Amino acid sequence: MEQTRRIDFGAGAIGGGGPLAFIAGLCAITTSDHTLAIARLLREICRAARAPFVFKASYDKANRTSHESYRGPGLEAGLAILRRVKDETGVAILTDVHRFEEIAPAAAVADILQVPAFLCRQTDFVCEVARAAHVVNLKKGQFLSPWDMGNVVAKVRSVGNENVLLTERGTCFGYNNLVADMRSLVVMRHLGHPVVFDATHSVQLPGGQGKSSGGQREFILPLARAAAAVGVDGIFAEVHDDPDHALSDGPNSLTLEQFERLVDETQRIASTARR
């Protein structure tokens, strides 16, 4: 498979034929101490594996199924927590933005700004994120084909930003279900930018629990292994120390032990596939 552009973030990089990178963390921030503890544990797992690592967490989950669901601490408090994590661990930070007024303050903290899947077609929003961010992670909309992402990449590049990641997170497959098409990873890599497979959101069951989304955690590892064999540049995963009691996306989050296994298995498969 052809080589993609190398994208540098913090002390690490993704793409360019380099090692498989991992973007992992909490769906939604709860407390400062909990977020810092998870970031440290994930950093150590990736450090032991010599794998590039980005810590991800959301200060506001603005697209929850129900308005009654937990969303996070909000912009100001959430960014303060992410700043603390960055300062005390030295890891790169990814967070998602949902409104124009969040972009500048989030870009001042995060190394990578993520355009959520539901917003990837919003031209003005995508361009504004691209202007402010060092690196943009574009989540492919559940409603888009992989070749449609070429137009989204073009929007980012139109304002002079070439540092683009493309993340596959599944495609709508009937009601309350997603399917992960491995062909999508190959198609998007032809755009020349690093491709990341979101192994946890790809097993989500959107709205599957009525007022929240469900998930099929048992399929995360098999799909991540398949994506590593196809030849992705990175794996994205949500991780929690107690997923069954997480306030957001628990059913499709990994335990720390499962994440460690995912890192080990996907690294070995990726190494073999690249040879």
N, C-alpha and C positions, 0 to 999 in steps of 0.2 A: 504493500500500500504506500502511496506517495507520502512524502514528509510534509508536515504542516508548519506554519510559522511558529517560531519560538516566542512565547509571551512571558516576560519577566514580571514577577510580583514580589515585593519585599526581598527576602533572601533566597527565593526560589524561582522556578520557571516551569512552564508547561508547554508541551509541543516541541517542534523542532527535532524530533527523534530522541528526545530525552526520556528519562524514566517516567513510568506511570505516576501521575500526581493524584492527590486525594483532597477533595473539598468536603469537609465533614463538620458536623456540629449539631446544635439544637435547632429545632423548628422555631420555637419562640423563646426568647429570653424570659426567665422568671426573676431570680435574684442575682446580684452581682457575684456573690461567693460561689453559687452553684455554677454559673457560667464560666467563671475562672477555673474552677476545679475540673470541669469537663474539658475545657480547652487544654489544660496541662496534661490530662490523661491522654487525649488524642494526639497531642504533640509528641509525647513519649512513645506512643505506639508507632507513629510514622518515623520518628527519629531512629528508633531501633531498626526499622525496616529500610532506612536510608531513602525514604520516599518524600518528595516535595509535598508540603501540607499547607492548606488554607483553612482557617477556622471560619465557619459560617454560622450565623444566627440572625434572627429577625427581631427588631425592636417593636414592630407592629405587623401582625398578620391581617392585613386589610381585606383579604379575600376569603375569610372564614365562611363556612356554609350558613351559619346562623349569627345574627347580631348579638346573641347571648353568649357566644363562645369567647374564651380567653384570647386576647389579641397580643398581649405583651405590655411592657412598661411605657411605651410611647417613645417618640423621637428623642427628646432631650435626655431622659433618664437612660434609655437604651443605648444611645451613642456614648454616654459617659461610661457605661459598663463595657462596651466594646473598646473604648479607648484604654480603660484599665487593663483589659485582657491583652491588648496589643503591647502596652508598655511593660507589663509584668512577665509576659511570656515570649515576646519577640516574634510571634506568629503573624502571618499575613491575615487580613480580615476581609470577608465577603459579607455584604448585607444587601437586602433588596429594598428598592424604593417604589412607592406607589403614587406619590403626588409631586408636582413640580417643586413645591417649597421644601421638600425633603432632600432634594438632589445635592445642593451645595453643602449643607452641613454633613450629610452622609459621606460625600466625597472627601471631606477634610479628615475623616477618620479611616474609612475603608480603603483597602488597596484595590478591591474589585467591587463595582456596583452591578447589581443584578436587575435586569428588566424582567419582571414576572411574566409568566406565560400568557396570562390574560391581557397583558398590555403590549405584547411584542408587535402588534400591528399599528400602535398609536404613533404616527410619524413624528409629531412635534415632541412627544415625550421621549422617544428613543433618541432623537437627535440631541435633546438637552442633556440626557444622561451621558451621551457620547462626548459632549463638549466638556463636561465636568470631570468625568472619571478617567483615571489612568488606564484601567482595563474594564471592559464591559462584558458581562456574562449574559448572553441572550438565551432565555429559556424558550424553547420552541413551543408555540401554542399547541394545545391538545387538538386543535381544530385545523392545524396546518400540515401540509405535506412537507417533507424535508427540503425539496427543491424550492419551495416558497421562501425558505429562510435566506436564499440569495438576495432577495429584495430587502430584507431586514438588515443584512450585513451591509448592503449598499447604502442604506440610510446612515449607518454609523460611520462608514468611510467617507460619506459626502461632507462631513464636518471635520475631516482630517484625522480621525482616530482609527488606527489600524490594529489596535490591541483588542481583538474580539475573540471571545470564547462562545461556542455553540453548545447548548445542553439539551439533550433529548430526555424528555420526561413522560413519554407515553402518548398515545393517540386515542381519542375517544372511540370506543368500540361498543356501540349500543348505549343503553342507559346505565349510569353508575358503574362504568367499567372502563379500563384502559388496556391497551395492548402495546407491547414494546416490539417494534419492528426493527430487527437488526440491520436491515437494508438501509434504514434511515441514517445510521452511523456512517456507512460508506458514502452515501450520497452527500451528506453534509461535509465530510472531509474533503471532497472534491472542491469545496469553496476555498480551501487553503488555510483555514483557521483551525486551531485545536478544537476537538470535539470531546465533550464530556458526557458520560452516561449517568443519569440520575437514577440510581438503582432503587431508591426508596419511594420516590414519587411515582415511578412507573408501575408500582404494585398498589397504588392508592385506588380506593373505590369511592370516587367523588360523590359526596352526599349519601353514601351508602348506609349511614346510621341515622338517617332522618335529619337531625340537626348538626351532624358532623360527618366527616368522611371516614370510611373504614379503610382497611388495608389487608394485604395478604403477605405478611412478613416472611412466610416460609419460601417465597419465590425470590426474595432479594438476592441471596447468594447465587442461585443458579443463573439469574439474569446478569448479574455482575460478572460472573465467570464467562458467560457467552460474549458480553461486550468486550472483555479483555482479549478474548480470542479473535474477535473481529478486528481489533486494533485501535481502540480509542486512546486518547491522550490522557484522560483523567476519569476518575470515578467520584460521583457525588453521593453522599449518604447522610441521612439524619440519624443521630445517635443520642441515646438517653440512658442514664444509669438505671432507670426504672420505666421503660416504655409503657407498661400497662397502666401507669398512673400519670403519664405525661399529660399536660394540659392542651397540647396540640400535636396532631399527627402521630400519636402513640402507636396505633395499629400498624403503621408502616415505618417504624423506626427500629434501628438495631440496638442491641445491648452493646456495651463496650467490648465484651468477649467476642460477640459476633462480628463487630467491626475489625477487631484484630485478626480474626480468621479471614475476613474478606480481603484485608490488605495482603496477607500472606498468599492466599490462593490466587488473587488476580495478578499480583506481581509475577508469580511464577509462570502463569499462563501467558501474560503479556511478553515476558522475556522469551519464551519459546516461540510465540507467534512472530515476533520481530526477527528471530533468527531464520 
